[in-house]
Amino acid sequence: MDKLYYTTKSYNAKGELVSNSNYNPISLEKRVPQATGFLSARRITDSKYEQYTDDQYYLLWDGYRIPGKGDKAEPHHLDISIYKEELNLNTPHGTIHATAIYPDAGTGSDTTISNVEFAVIGATGKYSGAQSILIEYSNDGSMPWARDSDNNKVPNARRMTVMGPRATTTTTTSTTRGRSMAILK
């Protein structure tokens, strides 16, 4: 359906790579030891990672990172760290709300794995009918799509592929054998 881009860090006037989000950490220590949460908002970019500056293209994330067994973990905790994220995307062409839960060993808001498929919960405008978003992560900027207009690597680059309806399954009865079989439409 569409490809969208963003980066979690940008170079400031001094040439330093810094976070480009309005970031708000949330403490979950009282509920789950070593757990963290956050809310963040950032602008979407074009395919060369130049940020849109008109405040009509943006992402709002909220996420929770639950650690696996560790020094403070209880015996019933999972052995792996889990990351749960919700994405709210806004453009002049439509909106998307999506969610994912996946294993990730990171400690901050940046994901440490190469890609995650988010389930679309709701969408409007040109994104109506979207079912998932594949988000690819290039923290070191080494992926071929993680390049700026001068072909330089873009650290913390993200590419989102919005995917539409997939084939659906319906059940019909075979006339030759009298058995039910699934047919993809």
C-alpha positions in Angstrom: 0.0 0.0 0.0 2.7 2.5 1.0 6.2 3.0 2.4 6.9 5.5 5.1 10.2 6.4 6.8 11.5 7.9 10.0 14.6 7.9 12.2 14.9 8.0 15.9 18.0 10.3 15.9 19.1 13.3 13.9 22.2 15.4 13.8 22.0 18.7 15.7 23.7 22.0 14.7 26.9 20.8 16.4 26.9 17.6 14.3 26.0 15.4 17.3 23.6 12.5 16.8 20.7 13.1 19.3 17.2 11.9 19.9 14.6 13.6 17.7 11.5 12.7 19.7 9.4 14.4 22.4 10.2 11.6 24.8 8.5 10.8 28.1 9.7 7.8 30.2 7.3 6.0 32.4 8.5 4.2 35.5 7.0 0.7 36.0 9.4 -0.4 38.8 6.7 -0.7 41.4 4.7 -3.1 39.2 7.4 -5.1 37.5 11.1 -4.9 38.6 13.4 -3.4 35.9 10.4 -2.7 33.5 10.3 0.5 31.6 7.8 2.4 29.5 7.7 5.4 27.3 5.6 7.8 25.2 7.3 9.5 22.3 6.3 11.6 19.4 8.4 12.2 16.3 8.1 13.4 12.7 8.0 11.1 9.7 10.6 11.7 7.1 10.8 11.4 3.3 12.6 8.4 1.8 16.0 10.3 2.2 15.3 10.9 5.9 14.6 14.6 5.7 11.9 15.3 8.3 8.6 16.8 7.3 8.3 20.0 9.2 4.7 21.0 8.8 3.5 18.9 11.8 1.1 16.9 9.6 3.3 13.8 9.3 4.0 12.3 12.7 4.2 9.2 14.9 3.1 8.7 18.5 4.6 5.7 20.2 3.9 4.1 23.5 5.8 1.1 24.6 6.6 -1.1 27.5 9.8 -3.2 28.0 9.4 -6.1 30.3 12.8 -7.8 31.2 13.3 -11.5 31.2 14.6 -13.3 34.3 17.3 -11.3 36.0 18.7 -10.5 39.4 15.4 -9.1 40.6 13.1 -11.4 38.6 10.6 -13.8 40.2 10.7 -17.5 39.3 7.5 -17.2 37.3 8.9 -14.5 34.9 9.7 -15.2 31.3 13.3 -16.0 30.4 13.2 -13.5 27.5 12.7 -9.8 27.5 9.4 -8.6 25.8 8.7 -5.3 24.1 5.1 -4.2 23.6 4.5 -1.2 21.4 1.6 0.8 20.0 2.0 3.0 17.0 -0.3 5.9 16.0 0.6 7.4 12.6 -0.9 10.5 11.3 -0.6 12.0 7.7 -2.8 14.3 5.7 -3.8 11.1 3.7 -4.9 9.0 6.6 -4.1 7.5 10.0 -3.1 4.1 11.4 -3.2 2.5 14.8 -1.1 -0.6 15.1 0.4 -2.8 17.9 3.0 -5.5 18.3 4.5 -7.7 21.1 7.9 -9.2 20.4 11.1 -10.5 22.1 13.8 -7.8 22.2 16.9 -7.6 24.4 17.3 -3.8 24.3 17.1 -1.5 27.3 15.9 1.8 25.8 13.2 2.8 23.4 15.2 1.7 20.3 14.5 -1.9 19.1 17.5 -4.2 18.7 16.1 -6.6 16.2 15.9 -6.3 12.4 12.2 -6.1 11.8 8.7 -6.5 13.4 5.3 -6.9 11.8 2.7 -4.8 13.6 -1.0 -5.7 13.4 -3.2 -2.8 12.3 -6.0 -2.2 14.7 -7.6 0.7 12.8 -6.9 2.9 9.8 -8.5 5.8 7.9 -8.2 7.5 4.5 -5.7 5.9 2.1 -4.7 3.4 4.8 -8.3 2.0 5.1 -8.0 -1.8 4.6 -4.4 -2.0 5.9 -3.8 -5.1 7.9 -0.2 -4.8 9.0 2.9 -2.7 9.0 6.3 -4.3 8.5 8.9 -2.0 10.3 12.5 -2.6 9.4 15.2 -1.3 11.7 18.7 -0.2 10.7 20.3 1.1 14.0 23.8 1.2 12.4 22.6 2.6 9.0 24.0 -0.3 7.1 20.8 -1.3 5.2 20.8 -0.2 1.6 17.5 1.8 2.1 19.0 3.7 5.1 20.7 6.4 3.0 20.3 10.2 2.9 20.2 12.3 -0.3 24.1 12.2 -0.4 24.1 8.4 -0.1 25.4 8.6 3.5 24.4 6.0 6.1 21.5 7.1 8.3 21.9 5.8 11.8 18.6 4.6 13.5 16.8 4.6 10.2 13.3 3.0 10.0 11.3 1.9 7.0 7.6 1.0 7.4 5.8 -1.0 4.7 2.0 -0.7 5.1 0.4 -3.9 3.8 -3.1 -4.3 2.7 -5.6 -7.1 2.7 -4.3 -10.6 2.3 -6.0 -13.6 0.7 -8.9 -14.7 2.7 -10.0 -18.3 3.3 -13.4 -19.6 2.6 -14.7 -23.1 2.9 -16.5 -24.9 0.0 -17.5 -28.5 -0.6 -15.8 -30.5 -3.3 -18.2 -32.1 -5.7 -15.9 -35.0 -6.5 -15.1 -36.3 -3.1 -17.8 -34.7 -0.8 -15.1 -33.2 1.5 -14.7 -29.7 2.7 -11.6 -27.8 1.5 -10.2 -24.3 1.9 -9.9 -22.2 -1.2 -8.0 -18.9 -1.2 -9.8 -16.0 -2.7 
